[in-house]
């Protein structure tokens, strides 16, 4: 996680020349880190829900739908560009 954060965010941040995009990127990266921080608290709050196997099944289905939607958009975007 730290290697990705330092390496990836550091490499991306060097592509901005002006001050405003650098600040916007920093604010976005900070908000994203708070999102991941809040996942820990969300997991604690959702623990009673995920004690049931049906909840895990629904979560798996939702993740599969999202992955297939991303894959479809990438494939369609790839063919649309050619």
mmCIF file of the N, C-alpha and C atoms, coordinates in Angstrom:
data_MODEL
# 
_entry.id   MODEL 
# 
loop_
_atom_site.group_PDB 
_atom_site.id 
_atom_site.type_symbol 
_atom_site.label_atom_id 
_atom_site.label_alt_id 
_atom_site.label_comp_id 
_atom_site.label_asym_id 
_atom_site.label_entity_id 
_atom_site.label_seq_id 
_atom_site.pdbx_PDB_ins_code 
_atom_site.Cartn_x 
_atom_site.Cartn_y 
_atom_site.Cartn_z 
_atom_site.occupancy 
_atom_site.B_iso_or_equiv 
_atom_site.pdbx_formal_charge 
_atom_site.auth_seq_id 
_atom_site.auth_comp_id 
_atom_site.auth_asym_id 
_atom_site.auth_atom_id 
_atom_site.pdbx_PDB_model_num 
ATOM 1   N N  . UNK A 1 1  ? 0.828   -1.180  0.000   1.00 0.00 ? 1  UNK A N  1 
ATOM 2   C CA . UNK A 1 1  ? 0.000   0.000   0.000   1.00 0.00 ? 1  UNK A CA 1 
ATOM 3   C C  . UNK A 1 1  ? 0.875   1.246   0.000   1.00 0.00 ? 1  UNK A C  1 
ATOM 4   N N  . UNK A 1 2  ? 1.880   1.286   0.847   1.00 0.00 ? 2  UNK A N  1 
ATOM 5   C CA . UNK A 1 2  ? 2.717   2.481   0.917   1.00 0.00 ? 2  UNK A CA 1 
ATOM 6   C C  . UNK A 1 2  ? 3.517   2.670   -0.368  1.00 0.00 ? 2  UNK A C  1 
ATOM 7   N N  . UNK A 1 3  ? 3.995   1.573   -0.928  1.00 0.00 ? 3  UNK A N  1 
ATOM 8   C CA . UNK A 1 3  ? 4.750   1.666   -2.177  1.00 0.00 ? 3  UNK A CA 1 
ATOM 9   C C  . UNK A 1 3  ? 3.860   2.187   -3.298  1.00 0.00 ? 3  UNK A C  1 
ATOM 10  N N  . UNK A 1 4  ? 2.641   1.677   -3.380  1.00 0.00 ? 4  UNK A N  1 
ATOM 11  C CA . UNK A 1 4  ? 1.704   2.171   -4.393  1.00 0.00 ? 4  UNK A CA 1 
ATOM 12  C C  . UNK A 1 4  ? 1.396   3.645   -4.172  1.00 0.00 ? 4  UNK A C  1 
ATOM 13  N N  . UNK A 1 5  ? 1.153   4.000   -2.936  1.00 0.00 ? 5  UNK A N  1 
ATOM 14  C CA . UNK A 1 5  ? 0.789   5.383   -2.637  1.00 0.00 ? 5  UNK A CA 1 
ATOM 15  C C  . UNK A 1 5  ? 1.930   6.334   -2.974  1.00 0.00 ? 5  UNK A C  1 
ATOM 16  N N  . UNK A 1 6  ? 3.106   6.023   -2.518  1.00 0.00 ? 6  UNK A N  1 
ATOM 17  C CA . UNK A 1 6  ? 4.238   6.917   -2.759  1.00 0.00 ? 6  UNK A CA 1 
ATOM 18  C C  . UNK A 1 6  ? 4.648   6.885   -4.225  1.00 0.00 ? 6  UNK A C  1 
ATOM 19  N N  . UNK A 1 7  ? 4.760   5.680   -4.775  1.00 0.00 ? 7  UNK A N  1 
ATOM 20  C CA . UNK A 1 7  ? 5.205   5.571   -6.167  1.00 0.00 ? 7  UNK A CA 1 
ATOM 21  C C  . UNK A 1 7  ? 4.195   6.087   -7.164  1.00 0.00 ? 7  UNK A C  1 
ATOM 22  N N  . UNK A 1 8  ? 2.970   5.603   -7.073  1.00 0.00 ? 8  UNK A N  1 
ATOM 23  C CA . UNK A 1 8  ? 1.949   5.965   -8.054  1.00 0.00 ? 8  UNK A CA 1 
ATOM 24  C C  . UNK A 1 8  ? 1.522   7.425   -7.909  1.00 0.00 ? 8  UNK A C  1 
ATOM 25  N N  . UNK A 1 9  ? 1.172   7.825   -6.715  1.00 0.00 ? 9  UNK A N  1 
ATOM 26  C CA . UNK A 1 9  ? 0.744   9.212   -6.525  1.00 0.00 ? 9  UNK A CA 1 
ATOM 27  C C  . UNK A 1 9  ? 1.884   10.179  -6.770  1.00 0.00 ? 9  UNK A C  1 
ATOM 28  N N  . UNK A 1 10 ? 3.090   9.794   -6.373  1.00 0.00 ? 10 UNK A N  1 
ATOM 29  C CA . UNK A 1 10 ? 4.239   10.655  -6.623  1.00 0.00 ? 10 UNK A CA 1 
ATOM 30  C C  . UNK A 1 10 ? 4.499   10.822  -8.107  1.00 0.00 ? 10 UNK A C  1 
ATOM 31  N N  . UNK A 1 11 ? 4.394   9.735   -8.860  1.00 0.00 ? 11 UNK A N  1 
ATOM 32  C CA . UNK A 1 11 ? 4.617   9.818   -10.307 1.00 0.00 ? 11 UNK A CA 1 
ATOM 33  C C  . UNK A 1 11 ? 3.529   10.633  -10.988 1.00 0.00 ? 11 UNK A C  1 
ATOM 34  N N  . UNK A 1 12 ? 2.294   10.447  -10.582 1.00 0.00 ? 12 UNK A N  1 
ATOM 35  C CA . UNK A 1 12 ? 1.195   11.200  -11.193 1.00 0.00 ? 12 UNK A CA 1 
ATOM 36  C C  . UNK A 1 12 ? 1.298   12.681  -10.850 1.00 0.00 ? 12 UNK A C  1 
ATOM 37  N N  . UNK A 1 13 ? 1.686   12.983  -9.626  1.00 0.00 ? 13 UNK A N  1 
ATOM 38  C CA . UNK A 1 13 ? 1.732   14.383  -9.199  1.00 0.00 ? 13 UNK A CA 1 
ATOM 39  C C  . UNK A 1 13 ? 2.773   15.195  -9.955  1.00 0.00 ? 13 UNK A C  1 
ATOM 40  N N  . UNK A 1 14 ? 3.786   14.550  -10.500 1.00 0.00 ? 14 UNK A N  1 
ATOM 41  C CA . UNK A 1 14 ? 4.809   15.298  -11.240 1.00 0.00 ? 14 UNK A CA 1 
ATOM 42  C C  . UNK A 1 14 ? 4.321   15.752  -12.612 1.00 0.00 ? 14 UNK A C  1 
ATOM 43  N N  . UNK A 1 15 ? 3.172   15.256  -13.058 1.00 0.00 ? 15 UNK A N  1 
ATOM 44  C CA . UNK A 1 15 ? 2.666   15.647  -14.375 1.00 0.00 ? 15 UNK A CA 1 
ATOM 45  C C  . UNK A 1 15 ? 1.962   17.001  -14.357 1.00 0.00 ? 15 UNK A C  1 
ATOM 46  N N  . UNK A 1 16 ? 1.738   17.571  -13.184 1.00 0.00 ? 16 UNK A N  1 
ATOM 47  C CA . UNK A 1 16 ? 1.065   18.868  -13.080 1.00 0.00 ? 16 UNK A CA 1 
ATOM 48  C C  . UNK A 1 16 ? 2.101   19.975  -12.975 1.00 0.00 ? 16 UNK A C  1 
ATOM 49  N N  . UNK A 1 17 ? 1.952   20.997  -13.819 1.00 0.00 ? 17 UNK A N  1 
ATOM 50  C CA . UNK A 1 17 ? 2.900   22.112  -13.808 1.00 0.00 ? 17 UNK A CA 1 
ATOM 51  C C  . UNK A 1 17 ? 2.397   23.285  -12.980 1.00 0.00 ? 17 UNK A C  1 
ATOM 52  N N  . UNK A 1 18 ? 1.133   23.630  -13.160 1.00 0.00 ? 18 UNK A N  1 
ATOM 53  C CA . UNK A 1 18 ? 0.573   24.793  -12.465 1.00 0.00 ? 18 UNK A CA 1 
ATOM 54  C C  . UNK A 1 18 ? 0.193   24.435  -11.035 1.00 0.00 ? 18 UNK A C  1 
ATOM 55  N N  . UNK A 1 19 ? 0.015   25.455  -10.214 1.00 0.00 ? 19 UNK A N  1 
ATOM 56  C CA . UNK A 1 19 ? -0.278  25.254  -8.795  1.00 0.00 ? 19 UNK A CA 1 
ATOM 57  C C  . UNK A 1 19 ? -1.696  24.728  -8.568  1.00 0.00 ? 19 UNK A C  1 
ATOM 58  N N  . UNK A 1 20 ? -2.682  25.252  -9.307  1.00 0.00 ? 20 UNK A N  1 
ATOM 59  C CA . UNK A 1 20 ? -4.071  24.838  -9.072  1.00 0.00 ? 20 UNK A CA 1 
ATOM 60  C C  . UNK A 1 20 ? -4.301  23.353  -9.311  1.00 0.00 ? 20 UNK A C  1 
ATOM 61  N N  . UNK A 1 21 ? -3.800  22.778  -10.406 1.00 0.00 ? 21 UNK A N  1 
ATOM 62  C CA . UNK A 1 21 ? -3.986  21.330  -10.571 1.00 0.00 ? 21 UNK A CA 1 
ATOM 63  C C  . UNK A 1 21 ? -3.275  20.514  -9.492  1.00 0.00 ? 21 UNK A C  1 
ATOM 64  N N  . UNK A 1 22 ? -2.125  20.993  -9.030  1.00 0.00 ? 22 UNK A N  1 
ATOM 65  C CA . UNK A 1 22 ? -1.422  20.296  -7.951  1.00 0.00 ? 22 UNK A CA 1 
ATOM 66  C C  . UNK A 1 22 ? -2.254  20.297  -6.677  1.00 0.00 ? 22 UNK A C  1 
ATOM 67  N N  . UNK A 1 23 ? -2.877  21.427  -6.362  1.00 0.00 ? 23 UNK A N  1 
ATOM 68  C CA . UNK A 1 23 ? -3.719  21.518  -5.163  1.00 0.00 ? 23 UNK A CA 1 
ATOM 69  C C  . UNK A 1 23 ? -4.951  20.632  -5.320  1.00 0.00 ? 23 UNK A C  1 
ATOM 70  N N  . UNK A 1 24 ? -5.575  20.669  -6.488  1.00 0.00 ? 24 UNK A N  1 
ATOM 71  C CA . UNK A 1 24 ? -6.754  19.824  -6.725  1.00 0.00 ? 24 UNK A CA 1 
ATOM 72  C C  . UNK A 1 24 ? -6.397  18.348  -6.602  1.00 0.00 ? 24 UNK A C  1 
ATOM 73  N N  . UNK A 1 25 ? -5.245  17.956  -7.139  1.00 0.00 ? 25 UNK A N  1 
ATOM 74  C CA . UNK A 1 25 ? -4.810  16.567  -7.039  1.00 0.00 ? 25 UNK A CA 1 
ATOM 75  C C  . UNK A 1 25 ? -4.549  16.197  -5.581  1.00 0.00 ? 25 UNK A C  1 
ATOM 76  N N  . UNK A 1 26 ? -3.916  17.084  -4.830  1.00 0.00 ? 26 UNK A N  1 
ATOM 77  C CA . UNK A 1 26 ? -3.648  16.822  -3.416  1.00 0.00 ? 26 UNK A CA 1 
ATOM 78  C C  . UNK A 1 26 ? -4.929  16.684  -2.611  1.00 0.00 ? 26 UNK A C  1 
ATOM 79  N N  . UNK A 1 27 ? -5.900  17.551  -2.880  1.00 0.00 ? 27 UNK A N  1 
ATOM 80  C CA . UNK A 1 27 ? -7.184  17.471  -2.173  1.00 0.00 ? 27 UNK A CA 1 
ATOM 81  C C  . UNK A 1 27 ? -7.901  16.170  -2.527  1.00 0.00 ? 27 UNK A C  1 
ATOM 82  N N  . UNK A 1 28 ? -7.887  15.793  -3.806  1.00 0.00 ? 28 UNK A N  1 
ATOM 83  C CA . UNK A 1 28 ? -8.517  14.541  -4.218  1.00 0.00 ? 28 UNK A CA 1 
ATOM 84  C C  . UNK A 1 28 ? -7.854  13.330  -3.591  1.00 0.00 ? 28 UNK A C  1 
ATOM 85  N N  . UNK A 1 29 ? -6.532  13.330  -3.538  1.00 0.00 ? 29 UNK A N  1 
ATOM 86  C CA . UNK A 1 29 ? -5.814  12.213  -2.922  1.00 0.00 ? 29 UNK A CA 1 
ATOM 87  C C  . UNK A 1 29 ? -6.105  12.142  -1.423  1.00 0.00 ? 29 UNK A C  1 
ATOM 88  N N  . UNK A 1 30 ? -6.218  13.283  -0.779  1.00 0.00 ? 30 UNK A N  1 
ATOM 89  C CA . UNK A 1 30 ? -6.533  13.309  0.645   1.00 0.00 ? 30 UNK A CA 1 
ATOM 90  C C  . UNK A 1 30 ? -7.942  12.797  0.901   1.00 0.00 ? 30 UNK A C  1 
ATOM 91  N N  . UNK A 1 31 ? -8.900  13.222  0.088   1.00 0.00 ? 31 UNK A N  1 
ATOM 92  C CA . UNK A 1 31 ? -10.270 12.736  0.243   1.00 0.00 ? 31 UNK A CA 1 
ATOM 93  C C  . UNK A 1 31 ? -10.354 11.230  0.001   1.00 0.00 ? 31 UNK A C  1 
ATOM 94  N N  . UNK A 1 32 ? -9.601  10.736  -0.962  1.00 0.00 ? 32 UNK A N  1 
ATOM 95  C CA . UNK A 1 32 ? -9.590  9.297   -1.221  1.00 0.00 ? 32 UNK A CA 1 
ATOM 96  C C  . UNK A 1 32 ? -9.018  8.541   -0.026  1.00 0.00 ? 32 UNK A C  1 
ATOM 97  N N  . UNK A 1 33 ? -8.010  9.104   0.616   1.00 0.00 ? 33 UNK A N  1 
ATOM 98  C CA . UNK A 1 33 ? -7.437  8.414   1.770   1.00 0.00 ? 33 UNK A CA 1 
ATOM 99  C C  . UNK A 1 33 ? -8.436  8.388   2.929   1.00 0.00 ? 33 UNK A C  1 
ATOM 100 N N  . UNK A 1 34 ? -9.219  9.454   3.094   1.00 0.00 ? 34 UNK A N  1 
ATOM 101 C CA . UNK A 1 34 ? -10.250 9.427   4.137   1.00 0.00 ? 34 UNK A CA 1 
ATOM 102 C C  . UNK A 1 34 ? -11.336 8.419   3.803   1.00 0.00 ? 34 UNK A C  1 
ATOM 103 N N  . UNK A 1 35 ? -11.624 8.234   2.511   1.00 0.00 ? 35 UNK A N  1 
ATOM 104 C CA . UNK A 1 35 ? -12.592 7.222   2.111   1.00 0.00 ? 35 UNK A CA 1 
ATOM 105 C C  . UNK A 1 35 ? -12.113 5.836   2.548   1.00 0.00 ? 35 UNK A C  1 
ATOM 106 N N  . UNK A 1 36 ? -10.852 5.525   2.282   1.00 0.00 ? 36 UNK A N  1 
ATOM 107 C CA . UNK A 1 36 ? -10.331 4.212   2.665   1.00 0.00 ? 36 UNK A CA 1 
ATOM 108 C C  . UNK A 1 36 ? -10.247 4.070   4.177   1.00 0.00 ? 36 UNK A C  1 
ATOM 109 N N  . UNK A 1 37 ? -9.958  5.158   4.862   1.00 0.00 ? 37 UNK A N  1 
ATOM 110 C CA . UNK A 1 37 ? -9.940  5.144   6.320   1.00 0.00 ? 37 UNK A CA 1 
ATOM 111 C C  . UNK A 1 37 ? -11.330 4.842   6.872   1.00 0.00 ? 37 UNK A C  1 
ATOM 112 N N  . UNK A 1 38 ? -12.353 5.404   6.220   1.00 0.00 ? 38 UNK A N  1 
ATOM 113 C CA . UNK A 1 38 ? -13.723 5.194   6.689   1.00 0.00 ? 38 UNK A CA 1 
ATOM 114 C C  . UNK A 1 38 ? -14.228 3.776   6.409   1.00 0.00 ? 38 UNK A C  1 
ATOM 115 N N  . UNK A 1 39 ? -13.583 3.060   5.492   1.00 0.00 ? 39 UNK A N  1 
ATOM 116 C CA . UNK A 1 39 ? -13.987 1.682   5.236   1.00 0.00 ? 39 UNK A CA 1 
ATOM 117 C C  . UNK A 1 39 ? -13.849 0.802   6.475   1.00 0.00 ? 39 UNK A C  1 
ATOM 118 N N  . UNK A 1 40 ? -12.854 1.090   7.306   1.00 0.00 ? 40 UNK A N  1 
ATOM 119 C CA . UNK A 1 40 ? -12.679 0.327   8.542   1.00 0.00 ? 40 UNK A CA 1 
ATOM 120 C C  . UNK A 1 40 ? -13.866 0.491   9.475   1.00 0.00 ? 40 UNK A C  1 
ATOM 121 N N  . UNK A 1 41 ? -14.345 1.726   9.607   1.00 0.00 ? 41 UNK A N  1 
ATOM 122 C CA . UNK A 1 41 ? -15.517 1.957   10.447  1.00 0.00 ? 41 UNK A CA 1 
ATOM 123 C C  . UNK A 1 41 ? -16.783 1.384   9.811   1.00 0.00 ? 41 UNK A C  1 
ATOM 124 N N  . UNK A 1 42 ? -16.865 1.484   8.492   1.00 0.00 ? 42 UNK A N  1 
ATOM 125 C CA . UNK A 1 42 ? -18.014 0.905   7.801   1.00 0.00 ? 42 UNK A CA 1 
ATOM 126 C C  . UNK A 1 42 ? -18.057 -0.602  7.960   1.00 0.00 ? 42 UNK A C  1 
ATOM 127 N N  . UNK A 1 43 ? -16.903 -1.232  7.962   1.00 0.00 ? 43 UNK A N  1 
ATOM 128 C CA . UNK A 1 43 ? -16.844 -2.686  8.145   1.00 0.00 ? 43 UNK A CA 1 
ATOM 129 C C  . UNK A 1 43 ? -17.360 -3.067  9.526   1.00 0.00 ? 43 UNK A C  1 
ATOM 130 N N  . UNK A 1 44 ? -17.017 -2.269  10.504  1.00 0.00 ? 44 UNK A N  1 
ATOM 131 C CA . UNK A 1 44 ? -17.500 -2.549  11.867  1.00 0.00 ? 44 UNK A CA 1 
ATOM 132 C C  . UNK A 1 44 ? -19.016 -2.396  11.936  1.00 0.00 ? 44 UNK A C  1 
ATOM 133 N N  . UNK A 1 45 ? -19.540 -1.389  11.275  1.00 0.00 ? 45 UNK A N  1 
ATOM 134 C CA . UNK A 1 45 ? -20.982 -1.158  11.311  1.00 0.00 ? 45 UNK A CA 1 
ATOM 135 C C  . UNK A 1 45 ? -21.756 -2.204  10.503  1.00 0.00 ? 45 UNK A C  1 
ATOM 136 N N  . UNK A 1 46 ? -21.139 -2.714  9.442   1.00 0.00 ? 46 UNK A N  1 
ATOM 137 C CA . UNK A 1 46 ? -21.819 -3.690  8.592   1.00 0.00 ? 46 UNK A CA 1 
ATOM 138 C C  . UNK A 1 46 ? -21.556 -5.136  8.994   1.00 0.00 ? 46 UNK A C  1 
ATOM 139 N N  . UNK A 1 47 ? -20.764 -5.341  10.020  1.00 0.00 ? 47 UNK A N  1 
ATOM 140 C CA . UNK A 1 47 ? -20.447 -6.711  10.450  1.00 0.00 ? 47 UNK A CA 1 
ATOM 141 C C  . UNK A 1 47 ? -21.696 -7.534  10.758  1.00 0.00 ? 47 UNK A C  1 
ATOM 142 N N  . UNK A 1 48 ? -22.706 -6.986  11.449  1.00 0.00 ? 48 UNK A N  1 
ATOM 143 C CA . UNK A 1 48 ? -23.910 -7.791  11.703  1.00 0.00 ? 48 UNK A CA 1 
ATOM 144 C C  . UNK A 1 48 ? -24.642 -8.193  10.421  1.00 0.00 ? 48 UNK A C  1 
ATOM 145 N N  . UNK A 1 49 ? -24.601 -7.328  9.406   1.00 0.00 ? 49 UNK A N  1 
ATOM 146 C CA . UNK A 1 49 ? -25.272 -7.634  8.144   1.00 0.00 ? 49 UNK A CA 1 
ATOM 147 C C  . UNK A 1 49 ? -24.574 -8.797  7.445   1.00 0.00 ? 49 UNK A C  1 
ATOM 148 N N  . UNK A 1 50 ? -23.237 -8.783  7.474   1.00 0.00 ? 50 UNK A N  1 
ATOM 149 C CA . UNK A 1 50 ? -22.479 -9.799  6.746   1.00 0.00 ? 50 UNK A CA 1 
ATOM 150 C C  . UNK A 1 50 ? -22.246 -11.076 7.547   1.00 0.00 ? 50 UNK A C  1 
ATOM 151 N N  . UNK A 1 51 ? -22.988 -11.234 8.620   1.00 0.00 ? 51 UNK A N  1 
ATOM 152 C CA . UNK A 1 51 ? -22.986 -12.523 9.315   1.00 0.00 ? 51 UNK A CA 1 
ATOM 153 C C  . UNK A 1 51 ? -23.841 -13.540 8.568   1.00 0.00 ? 51 UNK A C  1 
ATOM 154 N N  . UNK A 1 52 ? -24.702 -13.032 7.687   1.00 0.00 ? 52 UNK A N  1 
ATOM 155 C CA . UNK A 1 52 ? -25.570 -13.915 6.893   1.00 0.00 ? 52 UNK A CA 1 
ATOM 156 C C  . UNK A 1 52 ? -24.923 -14.228 5.551   1.00 0.00 ? 52 UNK A C  1 
ATOM 157 N N  . UNK A 1 53 ? -24.934 -15.475 5.131   1.00 0.00 ? 53 UNK A N  1 
ATOM 158 C CA . UNK A 1 53 ? -24.345 -15.848 3.838   1.00 0.00 ? 53 UNK A CA 1 
ATOM 159 C C  . UNK A 1 53 ? -25.024 -15.159 2.647   1.00 0.00 ? 53 UNK A C  1 
ATOM 160 N N  . UNK A 1 54 ? -26.305 -14.870 2.767   1.00 0.00 ? 54 UNK A N  1 
ATOM 161 C CA . UNK A 1 54 ? -27.033 -14.211 1.672   1.00 0.00 ? 54 UNK A CA 1 
ATOM 162 C C  . UNK A 1 54 ? -26.450 -12.828 1.386   1.00 0.00 ? 54 UNK A C  1 
ATOM 163 N N  . UNK A 1 55 ? -26.005 -12.121 2.410   1.00 0.00 ? 55 UNK A N  1 
ATOM 164 C CA . UNK A 1 55 ? -25.407 -10.798 2.215   1.00 0.00 ? 55 UNK A CA 1 
ATOM 165 C C  . UNK A 1 55 ? -24.117 -10.902 1.408   1.00 0.00 ? 55 UNK A C  1 
ATOM 166 N N  . UNK A 1 56 ? -23.324 -11.942 1.677   1.00 0.00 ? 56 UNK A N  1 
ATOM 167 C CA . UNK A 1 56 ? -22.090 -12.140 0.919   1.00 0.00 ? 56 UNK A CA 1 
ATOM 168 C C  . UNK A 1 56 ? -22.400 -12.481 -0.534  1.00 0.00 ? 56 UNK A C  1 
ATOM 169 N N  . UNK A 1 57 ? -23.438 -13.240 -0.759  1.00 0.00 ? 57 UNK A N  1 
ATOM 170 C CA . UNK A 1 57 ? -23.840 -13.577 -2.126  1.00 0.00 ? 57 UNK A CA 1 
ATOM 171 C C  . UNK A 1 57 ? -24.245 -12.319 -2.882  1.00 0.00 ? 57 UNK A C  1 
ATOM 172 N N  . UNK A 1 58 ? -25.037 -11.476 -2.245  1.00 0.00 ? 58 UNK A N  1 
ATOM 173 C CA . UNK A 1 58 ? -25.459 -10.229 -2.892  1.00 0.00 ? 58 UNK A CA 1 
ATOM 174 C C  . UNK A 1 58 ? -24.277 -9.303  -3.156  1.00 0.00 ? 58 UNK A C  1 
ATOM 175 N N  . UNK A 1 59 ? -23.335 -9.247  -2.232  1.00 0.00 ? 59 UNK A N  1 
ATOM 176 C CA . UNK A 1 59 ? -22.138 -8.436  -2.429  1.00 0.00 ? 59 UNK A CA 1 
ATOM 177 C C  . UNK A 1 59 ? -21.321 -8.966  -3.609  1.00 0.00 ? 59 UNK A C  1 
ATOM 178 N N  . UNK A 1 60 ? -21.170 -10.288 -3.678  1.00 0.00 ? 60 UNK A N  1 
ATOM 179 C CA . UNK A 1 60 ? -20.429 -10.884 -4.790  1.00 0.00 ? 60 UNK A CA 1 
ATOM 180 C C  . UNK A 1 60 ? -21.106 -10.595 -6.124  1.00 0.00 ? 60 UNK A C  1 
ATOM 181 N N  . UNK A 1 61 ? -22.426 -10.654 -6.161  1.00 0.00 ? 61 UNK A N  1 
ATOM 182 C CA . UNK A 1 61 ? -23.158 -10.352 -7.389  1.00 0.00 ? 61 UNK A CA 1 
ATOM 183 C C  . UNK A 1 61 ? -22.972 -8.886  -7.782  1.00 0.00 ? 61 UNK A C  1 
ATOM 184 N N  . UNK A 1 62 ? -23.039 -8.002  -6.820  1.00 0.00 ? 62 UNK A N  1 
ATOM 185 C CA . UNK A 1 62 ? -22.853 -6.573  -7.098  1.00 0.00 ? 62 UNK A CA 1 
ATOM 186 C C  . UNK A 1 62 ? -21.450 -6.304  -7.636  1.00 0.00 ? 62 UNK A C  1 
ATOM 187 N N  . UNK A 1 63 ? -20.446 -6.928  -7.048  1.00 0.00 ? 63 UNK A N  1 
ATOM 188 C CA . UNK A 1 63 ? -19.074 -6.751  -7.524  1.00 0.00 ? 63 UNK A CA 1 
ATOM 189 C C  . UNK A 1 63 ? -18.926 -7.308  -8.933  1.00 0.00 ? 63 UNK A C  1 
ATOM 190 N N  . UNK A 1 64 ? -19.530 -8.465  -9.203  1.00 0.00 ? 64 UNK A N  1 
ATOM 191 C CA . UNK A 1 64 ? -19.457 -9.057  -10.541 1.00 0.00 ? 64 UNK A CA 1 
ATOM 192 C C  . UNK A 1 64 ? -20.117 -8.153  -11.582 1.00 0.00 ? 64 UNK A C  1 
ATOM 193 N N  . UNK A 1 65 ? -21.247 -7.557  -11.237 1.00 0.00 ? 65 UNK A N  1 
ATOM 194 C CA . UNK A 1 65 ? -21.929 -6.651  -12.170 1.00 0.00 ? 65 UNK A CA 1 
ATOM 195 C C  . UNK A 1 65 ? -21.049 -5.441  -12.466 1.00 0.00 ? 65 UNK A C  1 
ATOM 196 N N  . UNK A 1 66 ? -20.414 -4.888  -11.450 1.00 0.00 ? 66 UNK A N  1 
ATOM 197 C CA . UNK A 1 66 ? -19.539 -3.731  -11.645 1.00 0.00 ? 66 UNK A CA 1 
ATOM 198 C C  . UNK A 1 66 ? -18.341 -4.099  -12.513 1.00 0.00 ? 66 UNK A C  1 
ATOM 199 N N  . UNK A 1 67 ? -17.728 -5.245  -12.243 1.00 0.00 ? 67 UNK A N  1 
ATOM 200 C CA . UNK A 1 67 ? -16.572 -5.670  -13.031 1.00 0.00 ? 67 UNK A CA 1 
ATOM 201 C C  . UNK A 1 67 ? -16.968 -5.896  -14.487 1.00 0.00 ? 67 UNK A C  1 
ATOM 202 N N  . UNK A 1 68 ? -18.102 -6.544  -14.724 1.00 0.00 ? 68 UNK A N  1 
ATOM 203 C CA . UNK A 1 68 ? -18.553 -6.775  -16.095 1.00 0.00 ? 68 UNK A CA 1 
ATOM 204 C C  . UNK A 1 68 ? -18.905 -5.461  -16.793 1.00 0.00 ? 68 UNK A C  1 
ATOM 205 N N  . UNK A 1 69 ? -19.466 -4.511  -16.055 1.00 0.00 ? 69 UNK A N  1 
ATOM 206 C CA . UNK A 1 69 ? -19.782 -3.208  -16.655 1.00 0.00 ? 69 UNK A CA 1 
ATOM 207 C C  . UNK A 1 69 ? -18.502 -2.481  -17.060 1.00 0.00 ? 69 UNK A C  1 
ATOM 208 N N  . UNK A 1 70 ? -17.486 -2.530  -16.218 1.00 0.00 ? 70 UNK A N  1 
ATOM 209 C CA . UNK A 1 70 ? -16.209 -1.898  -16.555 1.00 0.00 ? 70 UNK A CA 1 
ATOM 210 C C  . UNK A 1 70 ? -15.582 -2.596  -17.755 1.00 0.00 ? 70 UNK A C  1 
ATOM 211 N N  . UNK A 1 71 ? -15.599 -3.927  -17.758 1.00 0.00 ? 71 UNK A N  1 
ATOM 212 C CA . UNK A 1 71 ? -15.023 -4.676  -18.877 1.00 0.00 ? 71 UNK A CA 1 
ATOM 213 C C  . UNK A 1 71 ? -15.751 -4.369  -20.181 1.00 0.00 ? 71 UNK A C  1 
ATOM 214 N N  . UNK A 1 72 ? -17.058 -4.310  -20.123 1.00 0.00 ? 72 UNK A N  1 
ATOM 215 C CA . UNK A 1 72 ? -17.839 -4.007  -21.321 1.00 0.00 ? 72 UNK A CA 1 
ATOM 216 C C  . UNK A 1 72 ? -17.538 -2.607  -21.838 1.00 0.00 ? 72 UNK A C  1 
ATOM 217 N N  . UNK A 1 73 ? -17.464 -1.636  -20.922 1.00 0.00 ? 73 UNK A N  1 
ATOM 218 C CA . UNK A 1 73 ? -17.165 -0.273  -21.363 1.00 0.00 ? 73 UNK A CA 1 
ATOM 219 C C  . UNK A 1 73 ? -15.762 -0.179  -21.947 1.00 0.00 ? 73 UNK A C  1 
ATOM 220 N N  . UNK A 1 74 ? -14.819 -0.930  -21.419 1.00 0.00 ? 74 UNK A N  1 
ATOM 221 C CA . UNK A 1 74 ? -13.467 -0.919  -21.979 1.00 0.00 ? 74 UNK A CA 1 
ATOM 222 C C  . UNK A 1 74 ? -13.438 -1.557  -23.359 1.00 0.00 ? 74 UNK A C  1 
ATOM 223 N N  . UNK A 1 75 ? -14.148 -2.663  -23.522 1.00 0.00 ? 75 UNK A N  1 
ATOM 224 C CA . UNK A 1 75 ? -14.173 -3.329  -24.821 1.00 0.00 ? 75 UNK A CA 1 
ATOM 225 C C  . UNK A 1 75 ? -14.878 -2.459  -25.842 1.00 0.00 ? 75 UNK A C  1 
ATOM 226 N N  . UNK A 1 76 ? -16.020 -1.904  -25.497 1.00 0.00 ? 76 UNK A N  1 
ATOM 227 C CA . UNK A 1 76 ? -16.748 -1.056  -26.444 1.00 0.00 ? 76 UNK A CA 1 
ATOM 228 C C  . UNK A 1 76 ? -15.972 0.216   -26.762 1.00 0.00 ? 76 UNK A C  1 
ATOM 229 N N  . UNK A 1 77 ? -15.316 0.760   -25.780 1.00 0.00 ? 77 UNK A N  1 
ATOM 230 C CA . UNK A 1 77 ? -14.492 1.942   -26.012 1.00 0.00 ? 77 UNK A CA 1 
ATOM 231 C C  . UNK A 1 77 ? -13.300 1.626   -26.901 1.00 0.00 ? 77 UNK A C  1 
ATOM 232 N N  . UNK A 1 78 ? -12.761 0.440   -26.765 1.00 0.00 ? 78 UNK A N  1 
ATOM 233 C CA . UNK A 1 78 ? -11.609 0.017   -27.581 1.00 0.00 ? 78 UNK A CA 1 
ATOM 234 C C  . UNK A 1 78 ? -12.016 -0.108  -29.038 1.00 0.00 ? 78 UNK A C  1 
ATOM 235 N N  . UNK A 1 79 ? -13.187 -0.705  -29.296 1.00 0.00 ? 79 UNK A N  1 
ATOM 236 C CA . UNK A 1 79 ? -13.627 -0.865  -30.679 1.00 0.00 ? 79 UNK A CA 1 
ATOM 237 C C  . UNK A 1 79 ? -14.145 0.435   -31.267 1.00 0.00 ? 79 UNK A C  1 
ATOM 238 N N  . UNK A 1 80 ? -14.670 1.312   -30.440 1.00 0.00 ? 80 UNK A N  1 
ATOM 239 C CA . UNK A 1 80 ? -15.173 2.592   -30.940 1.00 0.00 ? 80 UNK A CA 1 
ATOM 240 C C  . UNK A 1 80 ? -14.028 3.495   -31.398 1.00 0.00 ? 80 UNK A C  1 
ATOM 241 N N  . UNK A 1 81 ? -12.856 3.348   -30.777 1.00 0.00 ? 81 UNK A N  1 
ATOM 242 C CA . UNK A 1 81 ? -11.721 4.188   -31.116 1.00 0.00 ? 81 UNK A CA 1 
ATOM 243 C C  . UNK A 1 81 ? -11.059 3.774   -32.423 1.00 0.00 ? 81 UNK A C  1 
ATOM 244 N N  . UNK A 1 82 ? -11.292 2.524   -32.856 1.00 0.00 ? 82 UNK A N  1 
ATOM 245 C CA . UNK A 1 82 ? -10.635 2.050   -34.080 1.00 0.00 ? 82 UNK A CA 1 
ATOM 246 C C  . UNK A 1 82 ? -11.501 2.221   -35.296 1.00 0.00 ? 82 UNK A C  1 
# 
